[in-house]
């Protein structure tokens, strides 16, 4: 899929824990793990908003478009 989720990168850059993010956002750690792996078909804007609030970032910091064959 050409959309890559960079949530792991953002968590590492901010020394934040997945468990704390999941609790703040109000989703399970299992669902957060699926999101980090890019194994979801979509994400609610509310969830994206809460992630951005927690990490102090923009949605574009979390998602990247990479054409097939780029990585």
N, C-alpha and C positions, 0 to 999 in steps of 0.2 A: 504494500500500500504506500502511495507516495506521501501520505501525511505521517510524520514521525513525531512521537510524543517525547519531549525532553524533560519530563518531570523529575527523573532521577538526577539529571544535571542540576536542575534548579534546587532540589533538596540538598545536594552535596555542596553547592556554592554557598548555601545559607546555613549549613551545618544543622539542618532540620531533620527530624525523624518522621518516617512514614506514619508511625502510630499517632504522633501528635497531630499531623495533618489530617488523618482520617477522622480523628475525634473532633477537630475543629470544623471540618467540612460536614460531618454528620453522615459519613459512609463507612462501610466496613473496611477493614484492612485488606480483605480479599478483593473487594471491588477496586480499591485504590491500586492494588498490585496489578490487576487486569488493565487498568488505565495506564499505569506506568509502562506496561509491556506493549501497549498499543493494540490490545486484544478486545477493544470495545468498538461498537459500531457508531456510537455517538456519546455526547456528554451534554448534560443540561447546562444552560447558561448560568443558572444559580450555583451549580457545583463549580463551574469554571470561575465564577466570581469569587466564591469562598476560597478557592485555591490561590487565586491572585491576591486576595486580601492577606492570607496567611503568609505567603512568600514575598509580598511586596513587589509584584511583577505585573507585566502585561500579558494578555493571552498569547500574543506573538512570541513571548519568551518561552512558552510551553510547547508550542506547536510549530513545526517546520514542514514546508512542502519540498520534497525532493523527487525530481523526475526519476522514473525507473532507470536503474543502472548507475545511480549516483551514490550509492553507499549502502 
